[in-house]
Amino acid sequence: MRLLLTMGLALTLAACGGGEDVANNSAVPTPTPTPGPMLGGVDLDKPIRATGSAPYWAIYIAPGTIAFADAPKASPTDFYPISPKLAGDTARFETQTPKGEPVTITLTAKACQAGKETLPLTAEVRIGDRTLRGCAGPGAYDWAARRASPTPAPTPSSKAR
């Protein structure tokens, strides 16, 4: 009997809700994207372009891409893309050329004069025993236009056998 009375009371109380839907007004956290690694105010997860003169060179670094050209009209060479190692005010990319030559790209958070423009980073690129120095900053470059040039560099599969 007591069980039936308790169940009846529970059903009666449940029916007193009025049928209104109750909204959950608790604050739901919205995800905030975490910024990428920063160096000198430059987001290293965004495209970066570094250049130098005497001799001319240009390097383009973006997530999944590192491309290098050593002449103004040269078709770029792709290096193996890697993430930078950050230490203090420097970011270091240690990779290699397709031929296995070691490549070290060091960006430093120090303003650099590039002609009339001041860029936020200095750049040093070591390819094998060559060392190239220049300036770097945010910026994209359309390497695809160079790759589509009418005189592409020979590839191993296009060489005569």
N, C-alpha and C positions, 0 to 999 in steps of 0.2 A: 504494500500500500504506500509506504513511504517513497518507494522508487517511482510509482506512478505520479504521486504528488510533485516530486522533484522534477520529473520530465515535463509535466504539465506547466509548472511554473517557468521552466526554461523556455518552452515554446511560446508562452504568453509574453515573456520579456523580449524574445526575439521578434515577435510580431509588432512590438511597440516602436520599431525603428522609423516608421513613417515612410519608408520606401524611397527616401532621398539618397542619391549617390553622394558620397563624401569624397571630395577631391583631396589628393595628397598635395598639400601646399609646401612640403619640405623642399628646400633648395637642392636642386640637382646640379652637381658640379659639371661644368662644361669643359671638355678637354682643351687645354691650351698647348699649341705646338711648342715643343722645346726648340729654342734657337740652335742652329748649327754651331760648330766650332768657330770662334771669332778670333781675328788677329788684326790689331790696329784698326778696329771698327769695320773690318771686311769679313763678311760671312763666307767661310770657306766651303759651305754647301752650295754656293752660287758660283756662276762662271767667273773666272779670273783670267786676265790676260797680262802676260809679262813680255816685255820687249827690251831689246838692247841694240846699240849701234856700234860700229867699228869693232868687230864685224856685226852685221845685221843678224838678228835672230828674233823669233817670236815663239811663245809657248802659250797654249790655251789649256786651262785646267777647269774641269767641271765634273760633277759626279758621274763616274763611269767613263771619263775621257781625259786623256792627256795627249795633246798633239803638238809637234814641234816643227818649225820651218827655219832653215838657215839662210834663206834668200827671200827677197820681197815677192818674187813670183813663183817660188818653189812650192811643189806639192808637199803637204805636211806628212810627217812620219808619226804614226801612232805609237806611243809608249804604253806599256802595261799600266792601266789605271789602278791607283791605290789611294787609300785615305792617308791624310797627313798625320804625323806625330807632332803634337804640340809640346813645347817646352819653353816656358817663360814668354819671351816676345818673339819666338820663332816657330815656324811650321816647316817640317821637313817631309818631303816626298821621296822615298827611296824606291826606285823602280829600275827598269832596264829597257833597252831598245829591243826591237824584234830580233836583232842579231845577238842579243845577250850581253851587250855592253852595259856596264853599270851607269845609272843616271841618278843624281841626287839634286833635287830642286829645293832650295832653301829660301823661304820668304821671311823677311824680318820686318817687324812693326816699326819702321823708321821711314819718314817721308823721303821721297826721292824726286829729283828734278828730271823730268823727261821733256826736253825742249822747253816750250812755254808752259807746260802743264806740270803740276806737282801731284804725284801719286802717293798713296798712303803706305806703300810697301817697297822695300828694296828686294831685288831678286838675284840669286846666284844659282847658276845651272852648271853642274859638272856632268859631262858626258865623256866617259872614259877618262883620258888625261886632259881634255879641254875644259877650261873654266870660262863661263860667260857671265857678265854682270849687267844688270839693268834695273828697271823699275816695274812695279806691278800694281794692279788695282782691279776693282770690279769691272767686268765688261765681257760681253760676248763677241764672238767673231765668227763669220760665216766661212768655216773651213770647207763646207760642201762645195762652194763655188770654186775653190782652188782644186778640189779633188776632181771636178768635172772639166778641168782644163783640157784643151785639145792635145796636149803632149804629156800624157801621164808618165810617171817614172816607171821603168820596167819592173815587173814582178818576177819572182822565180819561175812561175808557170809560163811566162811569155818569152823567156829567154830561149834561144835556139839550143837544140840538144845535139 
